[in-house]
């Protein structure tokens, strides 16, 4: 599996996941919306850790710098 995510992309995803987690744990979001957003946050963290986004494949996208 080749990586297709750049550093900025990974950082933004982690930041968004942390914001969602903060909103959830402070009680600002709750219910079904909270569950859906927590799942998205988990996906963002996972894809950031492995530097690979499967949704980029069909569109042949990559945010990783060419070396």
PLY file of the C-alpha trace (Angstrom):
ply
format ascii 1.0
element vertex 67
property float x
property float y
property float z
element edge 66
property int vertex1
property int vertex2
end_header
0.00 0.00 0.00
1.52 3.30 -1.11
0.96 6.38 0.99
-1.08 9.14 -0.60
-1.40 11.72 2.18
0.93 14.62 2.81
1.93 16.09 6.15
-0.50 19.01 5.99
-3.40 16.69 5.08
-2.58 14.41 8.01
-2.28 17.36 10.41
-5.62 18.84 9.38
-7.36 15.47 9.82
-5.87 15.01 13.29
-6.87 18.56 14.27
-10.45 17.99 13.09
-10.61 14.68 15.00
-9.36 16.39 18.18
-11.95 19.15 17.81
-14.73 16.58 17.38
-13.49 14.65 20.42
-13.39 17.87 22.45
-16.94 18.76 21.45
-18.12 15.27 22.36
-16.40 15.04 25.74
-17.56 18.52 26.79
-21.15 17.57 25.93
-21.61 20.14 23.18
-22.61 17.46 20.69
-24.64 14.40 21.60
-26.99 11.82 20.18
-26.76 10.42 16.67
-24.78 13.40 15.42
-22.13 12.74 18.04
-21.90 9.07 17.13
-21.51 9.83 13.44
-18.88 12.49 14.08
-16.93 10.22 16.46
-16.83 7.54 13.75
-15.53 10.13 11.27
-12.93 11.26 13.81
-11.79 7.66 14.24
-11.45 7.26 10.47
-9.51 10.53 10.28
-7.10 9.37 13.00
-6.65 5.94 11.39
-6.02 7.31 7.91
-3.61 9.89 9.34
-1.62 7.26 11.18
-1.20 5.05 8.12
-0.89 8.02 5.66
-3.35 6.40 3.28
-6.85 7.47 2.28
-8.81 4.88 0.28
-11.18 7.56 -1.06
-8.27 9.15 -2.93
-7.71 6.01 -5.05
-10.71 6.20 -7.45
-9.86 9.83 -8.21
-6.10 9.20 -8.45
-5.46 11.93 -5.85
-2.42 12.37 -3.67
-1.50 15.19 -1.30
1.96 13.75 -0.76
4.84 15.75 -2.19
6.64 14.19 -5.11
10.25 13.44 -4.27
0 1
1 2
2 3
3 4
4 5
5 6
6 7
7 8
8 9
9 10
10 11
11 12
12 13
13 14
14 15
15 16
16 17
17 18
18 19
19 20
20 21
21 22
22 23
23 24
24 25
25 26
26 27
27 28
28 29
29 30
30 31
31 32
32 33
33 34
34 35
35 36
36 37
37 38
38 39
39 40
40 41
41 42
42 43
43 44
44 45
45 46
46 47
47 48
48 49
49 50
50 51
51 52
52 53
53 54
54 55
55 56
56 57
57 58
58 59
59 60
60 61
61 62
62 63
63 64
64 65
65 66
